[in-house]
Amino acid sequence: MTARDDDRLLSWGRVHRGRHRVAGPAWPQDVAFAAAASSEGAGTTLARGLGRSYGDTCLNIGGGLVAMTGLDRAIAFDRTSGILRADAGMSLDAVLRLAVPAGWFLPVTPGTKFVTLGGAVANDVHGKNHHAVGCIGRHVRRFAIWRSDRGVVECGPDTETELFKATIGGLGLTGILLWVEISLIRIASSSMTVENERFDTLDGFFRLAEASADWPYTVAWVDTLSTGDRLGRGVFSRGRHADAGSLEAHGSGGPAVPVDAPGVLLNRWTVGAFNRLYYAKPGSAYRGAQHYDGFFYPLDRLGNWNRLYGRRGFYQWQGLVPPSAAKPAVHALLDRIARSGEASFLAVLKNFGDMASPGPMSFPMAGTTLALDFPNRGDRTLALLGDLDQIVAETGGRLYPAKDGRLPVAMFRSGYPAWTDLERLRDPMLMSSFWRRMTQSE
Ligand SMILES: Cc1cc2nc3c(=O)[nH]c(=O)nc-3n(C[C@H](O)[C@H](O)[C@H](O)COP(=O)(O)OP(=O)(O)OC[C@H]3O[C@@H](n4cnc5c(N)ncnc54)[C@H](O)[C@@H]3O)c2cc1C
């Protein structure tokens, strides 16, 4: 197996970039060779899925990468029980194309279907149904990882338990996932029953979230430019799989952004205009049916949408505050953003539930999470994000590493006290730019 140098590898936020030595195995038995070939020189490597992490968790700048997307096959799918075992490089897009026509759906899905099973497990992804079913790690039955010091190790809740738990949300550092076995959920239709409702204030969000606890999927969009007595206005969306209908999987994608947009495209005025239109559009007060693709994956309709932020890229930020502090803390976050003059195009607010993940490094816990993205305007943006960090830190909350390209070391370590256990269980050959930053700086 040979590896090639790639100078252009980016993460989804496009702020971090750098040279990697990349090898792409096509079969599970090639993974050890790919790890060896890619780590030549630097001595470290890292599995990479579809690169949908925004920050530096999916990069190992100056070292190796094992590109896992060639391992994309379903190994066994039991259409009666809904148990799927598949290569770790299989995308959720491909899982849905296989599962939906047979009446099954992902137990948990993030806001894009262009992530791999391996990436989903390594970040223990959450979805709109976190309050009802927790993270994806709760639905993982078993998996196999390859480690440079042990070879292939099969892990489950009763086999290699410590490695099993540490790999769920383990940032790809405990071994390279070869295959993953998950339990899918039954659906009777590819349609969703959806209700969208506007709320005028932040209190409106919390009222709707409480009143919607029996809906399996809930999420809200917030207008981060609204101020005063409209601070925190937005659109609340809730949904459930429809009781009957056709089982048609999603179609192929739409157009893509062909080149980097001018960096000024997404600014306070364009985002403000978008927000006013989005808030007022008829779909913001809608009750009816919607295909799962539009409900879960609106951003997937525009390929390479991350290029809209221009060559300097953007920072995503996702913070989580505990329930007791949620209202004042989210108010303070939105107030700080509104006063900053910076505009977040995609601002998502959601209440998490209290179902613990098997993974000690998993991001979600009971509370309220706010996800934002800001064009990279250098120090100005970093200063704002630093202030948002402070508000979250004061509540005992934490930030999501998969979304954050500049998560401060102290904040990471206090938010994730289990990081020392992950370091103990880390495969010595595996390393990421993120982990280097978190563990090698004092
Ligand atoms: C539009 C959009 C919406 C999103 N919405 C959500 C959301 O709602 N909830 C949420 O939780 N996340 C969300 N995310 C983040 C995304 O789900 C995660 O970053 C996910 O981990 C990306 O998977 P990937 O296959 O692209 O992995 P990558 O980004 O390539 O890698 C992510 C991590 O997984 C590890 N990894 C990948 N493959 C393997 C393997 N085979 N073995 C071991 N480790 C591996 C990597 O080393 C890295 O640490 C969103 C991202 C985007 C772009």
The ligand as an SDF file (V2000), in Angstrom:
LIG
                    3D

 53 58  0  0  0  0  0  0  0  0999 V2000
  -24.1800   20.2620    8.0940 C   0  0  0  0  0  0  0  0  0  0  0  0
  -23.6760   19.5260    9.3100 C   0  0  0  0  0  0  0  0  0  0  0  0
  -24.5700   19.2180   10.3090 C   0  0  0  0  0  0  0  0  0  0  0  0
  -24.1410   18.5200   11.4440 C   0  0  0  0  0  0  0  0  0  0  0  0
  -25.0430   18.2320   12.4120 N   0  0  0  0  0  0  0  0  0  0  0  0
  -24.6570   17.5590   13.5080 C   0  0  0  0  0  0  0  0  0  0  0  0
  -25.5980   17.2010   14.5080 C   0  0  0  0  0  0  0  0  0  0  0  0
  -26.7710   17.5200   14.4220 O   0  0  0  0  0  0  0  0  0  0  0  0
  -25.1460   16.4750   15.5650 N   0  0  0  0  0  0  0  0  0  0  0  0
  -23.8390   16.0880   15.6720 C   0  0  0  0  0  0  0  0  0  0  0  0
  -23.5170   15.4050   16.6580 O   0  0  0  0  0  0  0  0  0  0  0  0
  -22.9280   16.4120   14.7390 N   0  0  0  0  0  0  0  0  0  0  0  0
  -23.3100   17.1340   13.6710 C   0  0  0  0  0  0  0  0  0  0  0  0
  -22.3910   17.4500   12.7020 N   0  0  0  0  0  0  0  0  0  0  0  0
  -21.0020   17.0230   12.8750 C   0  0  0  0  0  0  0  0  0  0  0  0
  -20.7650   15.6370   12.2470 C   0  0  0  0  0  0  0  0  0  0  0  0
  -21.8670   14.8060   12.4260 O   0  0  0  0  0  0  0  0  0  0  0  0
  -19.5810   14.9800   12.9460 C   0  0  0  0  0  0  0  0  0  0  0  0
  -18.4620   15.8170   12.8820 O   0  0  0  0  0  0  0  0  0  0  0  0
  -19.2410   13.6060   12.3550 C   0  0  0  0  0  0  0  0  0  0  0  0
  -18.3560   12.9730   13.2310 O   0  0  0  0  0  0  0  0  0  0  0  0
  -18.5980   13.6930   10.9720 C   0  0  0  0  0  0  0  0  0  0  0  0
  -18.3860   12.3990   10.4560 O   0  0  0  0  0  0  0  0  0  0  0  0
  -17.3330   12.1360    9.2860 P   0  0  0  0  0  0  0  0  0  0  0  0
  -17.5750   10.8030    8.7180 O   0  0  0  0  0  0  0  0  0  0  0  0
  -17.3540   13.2860    8.3510 O   0  0  0  0  0  0  0  0  0  0  0  0
  -15.9890   12.0940   10.1270 O   0  0  0  0  0  0  0  0  0  0  0  0
  -14.7170   13.0500   10.0880 P   0  0  0  0  0  0  0  0  0  0  0  0
  -15.1770   14.4480   10.2780 O   0  0  0  0  0  0  0  0  0  0  0  0
  -13.8850   12.7470    8.9230 O   0  0  0  0  0  0  0  0  0  0  0  0
  -13.9730   12.5570   11.4020 O   0  0  0  0  0  0  0  0  0  0  0  0
  -14.5690   12.8130   12.6600 C   0  0  0  0  0  0  0  0  0  0  0  0
  -13.8790   11.9870   13.7390 C   0  0  0  0  0  0  0  0  0  0  0  0
  -14.1740   10.6270   13.4950 O   0  0  0  0  0  0  0  0  0  0  0  0
  -12.9800    9.8740   13.4520 C   0  0  0  0  0  0  0  0  0  0  0  0
  -13.1870    8.7600   12.5240 N   0  0  0  0  0  0  0  0  0  0  0  0
  -13.7070    8.8080   11.2820 C   0  0  0  0  0  0  0  0  0  0  0  0
  -13.7530    7.5610   10.7640 N   0  0  0  0  0  0  0  0  0  0  0  0
  -13.2690    6.7390   11.7040 C   0  0  0  0  0  0  0  0  0  0  0  0
  -13.0200    5.3250   11.7640 C   0  0  0  0  0  0  0  0  0  0  0  0
  -13.3320    4.5060   10.7630 N   0  0  0  0  0  0  0  0  0  0  0  0
  -12.4590    4.8330   12.8940 N   0  0  0  0  0  0  0  0  0  0  0  0
  -12.1620    5.6330   13.9510 C   0  0  0  0  0  0  0  0  0  0  0  0
  -12.3610    6.9560   13.9360 N   0  0  0  0  0  0  0  0  0  0  0  0
  -12.9130    7.5050   12.8260 C   0  0  0  0  0  0  0  0  0  0  0  0
  -11.9170   10.8510   13.0040 C   0  0  0  0  0  0  0  0  0  0  0  0
  -10.6360   10.4450   13.4230 O   0  0  0  0  0  0  0  0  0  0  0  0
  -12.3670   12.1190   13.7100 C   0  0  0  0  0  0  0  0  0  0  0  0
  -11.9080   12.1310   15.0380 O   0  0  0  0  0  0  0  0  0  0  0  0
  -22.7790   18.1350   11.5550 C   0  0  0  0  0  0  0  0  0  0  0  0
  -21.8760   18.4490   10.5320 C   0  0  0  0  0  0  0  0  0  0  0  0
  -22.3190   19.1380    9.4140 C   0  0  0  0  0  0  0  0  0  0  0  0
  -21.3400   19.4780    8.3210 C   0  0  0  0  0  0  0  0  0  0  0  0
  1  2  1  0
  2  3  1  0
  2 52  2  0
  3  4  2  0
  4  5  1  0
  4 50  1  0
  5  6  2  0
  6  7  1  0
  6 13  1  0
  7  8  2  0
  7  9  1  0
  9 10  1  0
 10 11  2  0
 10 12  1  0
 12 13  2  0
 13 14  1  0
 14 15  1  0
 14 50  1  0
 15 16  1  0
 16 17  1  0
 16 18  1  0
 18 19  1  0
 18 20  1  0
 20 21  1  0
 20 22  1  0
 22 23  1  0
 23 24  1  0
 24 25  2  0
 24 26  1  0
 24 27  1  0
 27 28  1  0
 28 29  2  0
 28 30  1  0
 28 31  1  0
 31 32  1  0
 32 33  1  0
 33 34  1  0
 33 48  1  0
 34 35  1  0
 35 36  1  0
 35 46  1  0
 36 37  1  0
 36 45  1  0
 37 38  2  0
 38 39  1  0
 39 40  1  0
 39 45  2  0
 40 41  1  0
 40 42  2  0
 42 43  1  0
 43 44  2  0
 44 45  1  0
 46 47  1  0
 46 48  1  0
 48 49  1  0
 50 51  2  0
 51 52  1  0
 52 53  1  0
M  END
$$$$
